[in-house]
Amino acid sequence: MWAFLIEAVLISLSGVIAPGPVTAVCVGHGSKSPHAGVAIAIGHGIVEFPLIFVCIWEWARCWASR
């Protein structure tokens, strides 16, 4: 279990530290519209929140089955 958690953190850090497509979109659209950052954050949240919900749901199921 600990090995998986450490691996997940290391893999996640590589995506967080390196600039990626969201950064490129922010820079590209940010110069054209003052509301681009808000729109990008909302779009990212629409994808991220269901993933977090599923992770927490499954974690709770695993924890309850112990």
Summary of the structure (lengths in Angstrom):
residues: 66
radius of gyration: 16.4
end to end distance: 14.1
largest distance: 52.7
contacts: 124
relative contact order: 0.06
helix: 83%
strand: 0%
